Amino acid sequence: MHSAHGIGYAEYNRSLDKRMEIEKAREEDYKRCNQIAKEFNQQHA
């Protein structure tokens, strides 16, 4: 948690604002990775 997002699990658990910020970034990263995978699969199919 700390290396990926810069805060420890205890702080993540305590702060709703930080938790929401991290979860939003995770969701954006997930969508970006899915888009990259989709484009890759289309090019190599």
N, C-alpha and C positions, 0 to 999 in steps of 0.2 A: 504494500500500500504506500509506504513512504517513498520508495524509489520511483514509483510510477506517478504519484500524485502530489508528493511533497508534504504530506501530513500523515501522521500515524493513525492507527485504527481508533484509538481512544478519542482523539480530537474529531475524527470523522463521525464517530458515534454521538459526540456531544453537540456538534454544531449542525443544525439543519441547513443553514445557508451553504456551508462548505459541502455538505453531503449532496445537496441539490446541484451545486456547481460541478462537482465531480461526476455525478450521474449523468448530467447533461453532456459533459465532455466525453464520457464513455459511450453514450448513445450516438453522438456525432462520429466518433471513431469507428463504431460498429457499422454505421451506415456507409462511411467512407470505404472501409475495408470490403464490405459487400459489393459496392459499386466497382471497386478495382477488380475483385474476383469475377464479377459479371462481365466486365470488359475483357479481361484476360481470356475467359472461357469462350467468348464470342469470337475473339481473334484466333483462337487455337482449336476451334471445333471443326 
